[in-house]
Amino acid sequence: MMLDIALYLLLSTIISISTIMYILFTLPLAFTYKPKSSQSDIKRSDITVLIPVYNEDVSVFKEVINSVKREDLKFVVVGDGCDDPYRKIVESAGGLFIKLPKNGGKRNAIREGFKYVKTPYVLLLDSDTILPENSVEKLASKLSDDVVAVSPEISVLPGKSKIAYHVSEMMQRLREISYRALGKFKSIVSLNGQCILVKTDVIRPLIESEEFNSVKLWRFSTILGDDRQITNYIYSRGYKATVTKDVVVKTKAPDSISGLLKQMVRWYRSNNFFLIKEISDGTLFRKGVFYMFTVLYWYTLPLITLANYGLYTEITMRHIMMHWRFFVKAITTNPIRFFQYMIISKIDSTFDIQSSPVNSMAHHFHHYILHSIDPIGIMLFKSNKLSVDIIVFHYFYVFHTLVGEVSTIASAIMILTILVYTRKVRGFALGLLAFPLMFMADIFAVMTLWRQKKWSGRS
């Protein structure tokens, strides 16, 4: 058995088993989880809303400010290198506007705005996130002695691109289901940075620290992932955080596919950075076994899948190079018949392959290409003798095939569950583009992870 074939079988089996386990645990946990609520004694006067703004759509920003005013909350807006028309909108609504001389990023804006937060609780709100009515009481009801931070779930508003909107919506629903499952164990990957209600004194030391200004990992640093950092800091202090489905806030989808991809790459760069940091500082292990499995599955699956496809391609090309004469002769003799055989033989193993010289050559090629990952197929082609190793690999190959089929069925159930859950048949097909786009974005993010010491933020 060649090493590349054995490794291919092993990796594809790991992918299939991990997918089955993830779906098997996530779906039941997600739809049986009911977070506890309590009568909150938090008053509206105990909360300050902090909104950093930079180059935001003015009409969207007006809606955000109106939603905050409707909730009768005091609010501070930090203009990150910008002034009017944001200042006029804020001050006319009774809020405080702080202008920073130049664009320094969301983290810097939050840090400066925190100087004006004197209340026990702070609501960190993005400049494009609209609060629904009576959302503050519902969010506050999820807080307790150990749960000191809460975020709502996210609903995506359509932008200029339908594809970007449906893909963004699919990504949010996937994340929502996973977060509900994690919520069963009071472990979440990250609070939703668009809207976070948190106890001020718990995170103030972090916000005022140099670490918040630029997160460091060895000799690298990032200004991305402020919500992930806040979440990890809360858990490191012995507290917990949660995301509630009782409140859903709206945020706008990117206006183009390129904008969506940039957003996805930014997210994956941040997530991969913090995954490595969580492993190195031990945070990953403090959030529980299910959390550890979930995040490792999320962020290593694209890499393992890429390696797996690379191995399959190498195995196929190696056998093409070894038997290229058969390949060339079959193609030149009857290319239509040859490719027809190559396709049909994958479906019908009883296909008559002895009826012509072309089929005979295709039969030879079939053994070395299509069945190159089947140890029995390879060995029986060379010898009629079976060793213990061949028998073991044969049964492992059968197991590999079985779990692959089960994984496919489980994935189909997951997709159908999302369809039923969202009840949005229209645009669902476009939403499925989220899977290849997430795969490409994660791979690109990993490939460019170490090329720069500091990354640009949302701006």
SELO-71752 format. One record per residue (C-alpha): residue number from 1; x, y, z. Coordinates in Angstrom, 2 decimals, decimal comma. Example, Ala and Ser with C-alpha at 12.3 -4.5 7.8 and 13.67 -1.06 7.14 Angstrom:
<nodes>
n | u | v | w
1 | 12,30 | -4,50 | 7,80
2 | 13,67 | -1,06 | 7,14
</nodes>
This chain:
<nodes>
n | u | v | w
1 | 0,00 | 0,00 | 0,00
2 | 1,46 | 3,31 | -1,06
3 | 1,71 | 6,01 | 1,59
4 | -0,27 | 8,60 | -0,40
5 | -3,20 | 6,20 | -0,85
6 | -3,21 | 5,29 | 2,84
7 | -3,07 | 8,96 | 3,82
8 | -5,89 | 9,81 | 1,41
9 | -8,10 | 7,12 | 2,93
10 | -7,25 | 8,28 | 6,45
11 | -7,94 | 11,98 | 5,79
12 | -11,20 | 11,41 | 3,94
13 | -12,36 | 9,07 | 6,72
14 | -11,52 | 11,69 | 9,38
15 | -13,48 | 14,32 | 7,40
16 | -16,52 | 12,04 | 7,12
17 | -16,52 | 10,97 | 10,78
18 | -16,03 | 14,56 | 12,00
19 | -18,91 | 15,78 | 9,83
20 | -21,21 | 13,03 | 11,10
21 | -20,33 | 13,80 | 14,73
22 | -20,73 | 17,55 | 14,27
23 | -24,18 | 17,27 | 12,69
24 | -25,29 | 14,47 | 15,02
25 | -24,61 | 16,61 | 18,10
26 | -25,28 | 20,11 | 16,77
27 | -28,80 | 19,71 | 15,39
28 | -30,40 | 18,08 | 18,47
29 | -28,63 | 20,46 | 20,85
30 | -29,52 | 23,54 | 18,81
31 | -33,23 | 22,83 | 18,69
32 | -33,62 | 21,69 | 22,29
33 | -31,66 | 24,52 | 23,89
34 | -33,80 | 27,04 | 25,77
35 | -31,72 | 29,71 | 27,54
36 | -32,89 | 30,80 | 30,95
37 | -34,37 | 34,24 | 31,47
38 | -34,83 | 36,12 | 34,68
39 | -36,53 | 39,30 | 35,79
40 | -33,82 | 41,89 | 35,33
41 | -33,37 | 44,80 | 37,71
42 | -31,23 | 46,62 | 35,13
43 | -32,72 | 50,01 | 34,32
44 | -32,35 | 51,84 | 31,03
45 | -30,45 | 54,55 | 32,89
46 | -27,87 | 51,89 | 33,81
47 | -26,89 | 51,47 | 30,16
48 | -24,82 | 53,61 | 27,80
49 | -24,78 | 52,80 | 24,10
50 | -21,36 | 53,21 | 22,48
51 | -21,32 | 53,48 | 18,66
52 | -18,12 | 53,88 | 16,62
53 | -18,80 | 55,24 | 13,11
54 | -16,66 | 55,53 | 10,00
55 | -17,87 | 56,13 | 6,45
56 | -21,29 | 54,62 | 7,19
57 | -24,31 | 54,91 | 4,89
58 | -26,07 | 58,00 | 6,25
59 | -29,61 | 56,65 | 5,83
60 | -28,70 | 53,44 | 7,67
61 | -26,96 | 55,42 | 10,41
62 | -30,10 | 57,53 | 10,92
63 | -32,14 | 54,35 | 11,43
64 | -29,61 | 53,10 | 13,99
65 | -29,76 | 56,36 | 15,98
66 | -33,56 | 56,41 | 15,80
67 | -33,71 | 52,85 | 17,15
68 | -31,46 | 53,81 | 20,08
69 | -33,50 | 56,94 | 20,80
70 | -36,71 | 54,90 | 20,70
71 | -35,28 | 52,67 | 23,45
72 | -34,69 | 55,81 | 25,55
73 | -31,00 | 55,08 | 26,07
74 | -28,13 | 57,52 | 26,57
75 | -25,59 | 57,10 | 23,79
76 | -22,13 | 58,15 | 22,73
77 | -21,01 | 58,11 | 19,09
78 | -17,32 | 58,24 | 18,22
79 | -16,58 | 59,68 | 14,78
80 | -13,51 | 57,74 | 13,70
81 | -11,89 | 60,47 | 11,62
82 | -15,27 | 61,76 | 10,44
83 | -17,70 | 64,48 | 11,47
84 | -20,81 | 65,75 | 9,71
85 | -23,41 | 64,62 | 8,81
86 | -23,01 | 62,11 | 11,66
87 | -22,54 | 64,79 | 14,31
88 | -25,76 | 66,60 | 13,36
89 | -27,76 | 63,35 | 13,39
90 | -26,40 | 62,39 | 16,83
91 | -26,75 | 65,78 | 18,50
92 | -30,25 | 66,35 | 17,12
93 | -31,24 | 63,05 | 18,75
94 | -29,75 | 64,07 | 22,10
95 | -26,57 | 62,02 | 21,97
96 | -22,92 | 62,87 | 22,56
97 | -20,63 | 62,98 | 19,52
98 | -16,86 | 62,62 | 19,91
99 | -14,68 | 63,30 | 16,91
100 | -11,27 | 61,64 | 16,54
101 | -8,81 | 63,55 | 14,35
102 | -8,02 | 60,60 | 12,09
103 | -9,29 | 57,12 | 11,29
104 | -7,68 | 54,77 | 13,79
105 | -9,97 | 51,75 | 13,52
106 | -12,90 | 50,38 | 15,49
107 | -10,81 | 49,32 | 18,49
108 | -9,37 | 52,77 | 18,98
109 | -12,84 | 54,32 | 18,67
110 | -14,25 | 51,97 | 21,32
111 | -11,31 | 52,72 | 23,59
112 | -11,83 | 56,47 | 23,32
113 | -15,59 | 56,22 | 23,70
114 | -15,22 | 54,10 | 26,84
115 | -13,87 | 57,17 | 28,63
116 | -17,40 | 58,59 | 28,53
117 | -19,13 | 55,44 | 29,81
118 | -20,02 | 55,91 | 33,49
119 | -22,91 | 53,45 | 33,74
120 | -22,78 | 49,83 | 35,11
121 | -23,54 | 48,44 | 31,64
122 | -22,45 | 49,33 | 28,13
123 | -24,07 | 48,36 | 24,84
124 | -21,48 | 48,16 | 22,07
125 | -23,36 | 48,77 | 18,82
126 | -22,16 | 48,92 | 15,22
127 | -23,13 | 51,95 | 13,17
128 | -25,16 | 49,78 | 10,75
129 | -27,02 | 47,67 | 13,35
130 | -30,64 | 48,58 | 14,10
131 | -32,07 | 47,76 | 17,54
132 | -35,60 | 46,26 | 17,53
133 | -38,23 | 47,55 | 19,93
134 | -38,03 | 46,45 | 23,58
135 | -34,75 | 44,67 | 22,90
136 | -32,90 | 46,06 | 25,91
137 | -35,11 | 44,35 | 28,50
138 | -34,88 | 41,03 | 26,68
139 | -31,09 | 41,25 | 26,45
140 | -30,78 | 42,27 | 30,11
141 | -32,94 | 39,32 | 31,19
142 | -30,23 | 36,92 | 30,00
143 | -27,60 | 38,38 | 32,33
144 | -26,88 | 36,84 | 35,72
145 | -24,10 | 36,59 | 38,26
146 | -21,95 | 34,44 | 35,97
147 | -23,31 | 35,49 | 32,53
148 | -22,07 | 39,08 | 32,19
149 | -22,45 | 39,62 | 28,44
150 | -25,12 | 38,91 | 25,86
151 | -25,60 | 39,41 | 22,13
152 | -28,69 | 39,11 | 19,95
153 | -28,87 | 36,98 | 16,86
154 | -28,36 | 38,65 | 13,49
155 | -30,72 | 39,13 | 10,57
156 | -29,21 | 40,31 | 7,30
157 | -30,77 | 43,17 | 5,33
158 | -30,48 | 43,02 | 1,51
159 | -27,80 | 45,13 | -0,11
160 | -27,25 | 45,83 | -3,79
161 | -26,20 | 42,25 | -4,55
162 | -28,76 | 39,44 | -4,22
163 | -26,03 | 36,80 | -4,15
164 | -24,13 | 38,58 | -1,37
165 | -27,36 | 38,90 | 0,60
166 | -28,40 | 35,23 | 0,34
167 | -24,87 | 33,99 | 1,05
168 | -24,63 | 36,27 | 4,11
169 | -28,02 | 35,03 | 5,32
170 | -26,95 | 31,39 | 4,93
171 | -23,75 | 32,05 | 6,87
172 | -25,71 | 33,66 | 9,70
173 | -28,13 | 30,72 | 9,92
174 | -25,26 | 28,21 | 10,02
175 | -23,61 | 30,22 | 12,76
176 | -26,89 | 30,61 | 14,62
177 | -27,53 | 26,85 | 14,75
178 | -23,98 | 26,15 | 15,93
179 | -24,14 | 28,88 | 18,58
180 | -27,38 | 27,49 | 19,97
181 | -25,75 | 24,08 | 20,34
182 | -22,75 | 25,62 | 22,09
183 | -25,12 | 27,62 | 24,29
184 | -26,24 | 24,36 | 25,86
185 | -22,86 | 24,31 | 27,59
186 | -22,65 | 28,11 | 28,07
187 | -19,74 | 28,19 | 25,67
188 | -19,76 | 30,40 | 22,59
189 | -17,10 | 31,15 | 20,03
190 | -17,76 | 34,86 | 20,03
191 | -20,36 | 37,43 | 20,93
192 | -21,81 | 39,11 | 17,84
193 | -19,71 | 42,24 | 17,51
194 | -22,61 | 44,14 | 15,93
195 | -24,35 | 44,33 | 19,33
196 | -22,99 | 43,41 | 22,79
197 | -24,54 | 44,25 | 26,16
198 | -21,89 | 43,73 | 28,82
199 | -21,10 | 44,65 | 32,39
200 | -18,81 | 47,67 | 32,18
201 | -16,46 | 46,87 | 35,06
202 | -15,73 | 43,38 | 33,71
203 | -14,31 | 44,51 | 30,36
204 | -13,02 | 47,98 | 31,26
205 | -9,54 | 46,66 | 32,18
206 | -9,32 | 44,99 | 28,77
207 | -10,53 | 48,03 | 26,82
208 | -8,05 | 50,32 | 28,57
209 | -5,13 | 47,91 | 28,16
210 | -2,49 | 47,98 | 25,46
211 | -3,53 | 44,43 | 24,48
212 | -6,89 | 45,71 | 23,23
213 | -5,20 | 48,28 | 21,04
214 | -3,35 | 45,53 | 19,16
215 | -3,71 | 41,83 | 19,95
216 | -0,36 | 40,06 | 19,89
217 | 0,49 | 36,47 | 19,09
218 | 4,24 | 35,86 | 19,29
219 | 5,72 | 38,49 | 16,93
220 | 2,47 | 39,02 | 15,05
221 | -0,44 | 41,33 | 15,86
222 | -3,93 | 42,14 | 14,61
223 | -6,54 | 44,85 | 15,09
224 | -9,31 | 42,49 | 13,96
225 | -11,63 | 40,40 | 16,11
226 | -12,51 | 42,80 | 18,94
227 | -15,67 | 40,78 | 19,67
228 | -13,72 | 37,51 | 19,83
229 | -11,15 | 39,08 | 22,14
230 | -13,83 | 40,47 | 24,46
231 | -15,49 | 37,04 | 24,60
232 | -12,25 | 35,24 | 25,44
233 | -11,39 | 37,83 | 28,06
234 | -14,77 | 37,32 | 29,77
235 | -14,16 | 33,56 | 29,97
236 | -10,59 | 34,07 | 31,18
237 | -12,00 | 36,07 | 34,11
238 | -14,23 | 33,14 | 35,10
239 | -17,45 | 34,58 | 33,66
240 | -19,61 | 33,44 | 30,75
241 | -21,37 | 35,00 | 27,75
242 | -24,37 | 34,04 | 25,65
243 | -26,22 | 34,76 | 22,41
244 | -30,02 | 34,89 | 22,60
245 | -32,58 | 34,20 | 19,88
246 | -35,15 | 36,32 | 21,74
247 | -33,65 | 39,43 | 20,16
248 | -32,72 | 39,73 | 16,51
249 | -30,95 | 42,79 | 15,18
250 | -30,62 | 43,75 | 11,54
251 | -27,39 | 44,46 | 9,75
252 | -26,78 | 45,22 | 6,08
253 | -25,20 | 42,67 | 3,73
254 | -22,23 | 43,74 | 1,57
255 | -23,21 | 45,44 | -1,68
256 | -21,06 | 43,22 | -3,90
257 | -19,50 | 39,76 | -4,13
258 | -16,03 | 41,26 | -3,84
259 | -17,10 | 43,11 | -0,69
260 | -18,52 | 39,88 | 0,71
261 | -15,32 | 37,96 | -0,01
262 | -13,21 | 40,68 | 1,62
263 | -15,47 | 40,51 | 4,66
264 | -15,20 | 36,70 | 4,80
265 | -11,40 | 36,75 | 4,45
266 | -11,21 | 39,36 | 7,22
267 | -13,37 | 37,17 | 9,48
268 | -11,37 | 34,03 | 8,75
269 | -8,06 | 35,77 | 9,30
270 | -9,32 | 36,94 | 12,66
271 | -10,80 | 33,55 | 13,57
272 | -7,68 | 31,62 | 12,61
273 | -5,52 | 34,09 | 14,50
274 | -7,62 | 33,73 | 17,65
275 | -7,85 | 29,95 | 17,29
276 | -4,07 | 29,73 | 17,44
277 | -4,04 | 32,18 | 20,33
278 | -6,71 | 30,19 | 22,20
279 | -4,65 | 27,02 | 21,79
280 | -1,47 | 28,73 | 22,94
281 | -2,96 | 30,39 | 26,03
282 | -5,27 | 27,48 | 26,96
283 | -8,58 | 29,31 | 26,46
284 | -9,68 | 26,65 | 23,98
285 | -9,63 | 23,97 | 26,67
286 | -11,43 | 26,06 | 29,30
287 | -14,59 | 26,31 | 27,21
288 | -15,30 | 22,59 | 27,18
289 | -14,88 | 19,53 | 24,95
290 | -17,79 | 20,30 | 22,62
291 | -16,52 | 23,85 | 22,06
292 | -13,02 | 22,55 | 21,33
293 | -14,34 | 20,00 | 18,82
294 | -16,62 | 22,56 | 17,13
295 | -14,03 | 25,27 | 16,50
296 | -11,38 | 22,77 | 15,42
297 | -13,89 | 21,25 | 12,99
298 | -14,85 | 24,68 | 11,62
299 | -11,39 | 26,02 | 10,99
300 | -9,38 | 22,91 | 10,13
301 | -11,93 | 21,26 | 7,82
302 | -11,05 | 23,40 | 4,75
303 | -7,34 | 22,69 | 5,22
304 | -7,85 | 18,94 | 5,64
305 | -10,20 | 18,90 | 2,65
306 | -7,68 | 20,78 | 0,51
307 | -4,94 | 18,31 | 1,51
308 | -7,31 | 15,45 | 0,71
309 | -8,11 | 16,75 | -2,76
310 | -4,42 | 17,35 | -3,32
311 | -3,65 | 13,72 | -2,49
312 | -6,42 | 12,46 | -4,77
313 | -5,09 | 14,60 | -7,61
314 | -1,53 | 13,35 | -6,99
315 | -2,67 | 9,72 | -7,00
316 | -4,63 | 10,21 | -10,21
317 | -1,85 | 12,09 | -12,01
318 | 0,76 | 9,56 | -10,92
319 | -1,17 | 6,73 | -12,54
320 | -1,80 | 8,80 | -15,66
321 | 1,96 | 9,35 | -15,97
322 | 2,69 | 5,68 | -15,34
323 | 0,25 | 4,51 | -18,01
324 | 0,01 | 7,48 | -20,32
325 | 0,30 | 5,27 | -23,44
326 | -2,99 | 3,56 | -22,63
327 | -4,56 | 6,91 | -21,93
328 | -3,38 | 8,50 | -25,20
329 | -4,30 | 5,46 | -27,29
330 | -7,77 | 5,22 | -25,79
331 | -8,37 | 8,94 | -26,29
332 | -7,19 | 8,97 | -29,89
333 | -8,98 | 5,75 | -30,85
334 | -12,45 | 6,61 | -29,59
335 | -12,54 | 9,58 | -27,21
336 | -16,34 | 9,68 | -26,91
337 | -16,56 | 6,00 | -26,06
338 | -13,64 | 6,28 | -23,65
339 | -15,07 | 9,16 | -21,61
340 | -18,49 | 7,50 | -21,70
341 | -16,93 | 4,46 | -20,09
342 | -15,08 | 6,55 | -17,52
343 | -18,38 | 8,09 | -16,39
344 | -20,65 | 5,06 | -16,60
345 | -18,19 | 2,76 | -14,85
346 | -18,44 | 5,00 | -11,78
347 | -22,18 | 4,26 | -11,69
348 | -22,54 | 0,77 | -13,09
349 | -19,83 | -1,71 | -12,18
350 | -21,39 | -4,31 | -14,53
351 | -20,66 | -2,22 | -17,61
352 | -19,34 | -4,42 | -20,42
353 | -15,67 | -3,57 | -20,72
354 | -14,51 | -6,44 | -22,92
355 | -16,41 | -5,66 | -26,11
356 | -13,72 | -3,61 | -27,86
357 | -9,99 | -2,76 | -27,76
358 | -10,88 | 0,72 | -26,54
359 | -12,78 | -0,73 | -23,62
360 | -9,91 | -3,06 | -22,87
361 | -7,57 | -0,10 | -22,62
362 | -10,13 | 1,77 | -20,58
363 | -10,38 | -1,28 | -18,32
364 | -6,65 | -1,10 | -17,69
365 | -6,81 | 2,63 | -17,08
366 | -9,87 | 2,17 | -14,89
367 | -7,91 | -0,06 | -12,50
368 | -5,07 | 2,39 | -12,19
369 | -7,01 | 5,64 | -12,09
370 | -10,57 | 5,29 | -10,88
371 | -9,80 | 2,46 | -8,49
372 | -6,32 | 3,55 | -7,54
373 | -7,47 | 4,23 | -4,00
374 | -8,87 | 0,71 | -3,62
375 | -6,04 | -1,44 | -2,23
376 | -7,77 | -4,66 | -3,28
377 | -8,24 | -3,39 | -6,81
378 | -4,55 | -2,50 | -7,08
379 | -3,16 | -5,64 | -5,54
380 | -5,46 | -8,06 | -7,35
381 | -4,45 | -6,46 | -10,62
382 | -0,86 | -7,44 | -9,88
383 | -1,32 | -10,66 | -7,97
384 | -3,91 | -13,23 | -7,02
385 | -2,48 | -13,57 | -3,51
386 | -3,92 | -11,77 | -0,49
387 | -1,86 | -10,84 | 2,57
388 | -3,08 | -9,82 | 6,02
389 | -2,19 | -6,21 | 5,23
390 | -4,31 | -6,26 | 2,09
391 | -7,29 | -7,71 | 3,95
392 | -6,96 | -5,06 | 6,68
393 | -6,79 | -2,27 | 4,10
394 | -9,73 | -3,78 | 2,26
395 | -11,98 | -3,58 | 5,31
396 | -10,70 | -0,09 | 6,09
397 | -11,57 | 0,93 | 2,54
398 | -15,06 | -0,51 | 2,98
399 | -15,40 | 1,45 | 6,26
400 | -14,12 | 4,60 | 4,52
401 | -16,76 | 4,21 | 1,81
402 | -19,54 | 3,59 | 4,35
403 | -18,81 | 6,65 | 6,52
404 | -18,50 | 8,73 | 3,35
405 | -22,04 | 7,78 | 2,35
406 | -23,36 | 8,45 | 5,87
407 | -21,58 | 11,82 | 5,89
408 | -23,26 | 12,75 | 2,61
409 | -26,68 | 11,85 | 4,02
410 | -25,98 | 13,81 | 7,23
411 | -24,91 | 16,86 | 5,22
412 | -28,10 | 16,68 | 3,16
413 | -30,15 | 16,53 | 6,38
414 | -28,27 | 19,60 | 7,68
415 | -29,04 | 21,57 | 4,51
416 | -32,72 | 20,53 | 4,53
417 | -32,93 | 21,50 | 8,21
418 | -31,64 | 24,98 | 7,38
419 | -34,18 | 25,24 | 4,56
420 | -37,05 | 24,31 | 6,88
421 | -35,69 | 26,52 | 9,65
422 | -35,34 | 29,63 | 7,49
423 | -38,51 | 28,96 | 5,48
424 | -36,93 | 30,86 | 2,63
425 | -37,07 | 28,66 | -0,45
426 | -36,53 | 31,67 | -2,64
427 | -32,85 | 32,40 | -2,85
428 | -31,90 | 29,22 | -0,98
429 | -29,95 | 27,88 | -3,97
430 | -27,93 | 31,10 | -4,09
431 | -27,35 | 30,77 | -0,35
432 | -25,68 | 27,40 | -0,92
433 | -22,82 | 29,29 | -2,58
434 | -21,81 | 30,10 | 0,99
435 | -20,12 | 26,70 | 1,30
436 | -17,59 | 27,00 | -1,58
437 | -17,07 | 30,70 | -0,82
438 | -16,34 | 29,98 | 2,87
439 | -13,95 | 27,24 | 1,78
440 | -12,05 | 29,57 | -0,58
441 | -12,04 | 32,45 | 1,89
442 | -10,65 | 30,30 | 4,70
443 | -7,92 | 28,84 | 2,49
444 | -6,91 | 32,29 | 1,25
445 | -6,98 | 33,66 | 4,81
446 | -4,68 | 30,87 | 5,98
447 | -2,32 | 31,32 | 3,03
448 | -1,97 | 35,04 | 3,81
449 | -2,06 | 34,73 | 7,60
450 | 1,64 | 35,30 | 8,25
451 | 2,47 | 37,67 | 5,38
452 | 1,83 | 40,81 | 7,38
453 | 2,35 | 41,79 | 10,97
454 | -0,66 | 44,03 | 11,17
455 | -3,92 | 43,96 | 9,26
456 | -6,33 | 46,70 | 8,38
457 | -9,60 | 46,75 | 10,25
458 | -13,13 | 47,13 | 8,98
459 | -12,25 | 50,43 | 7,33
</nodes>
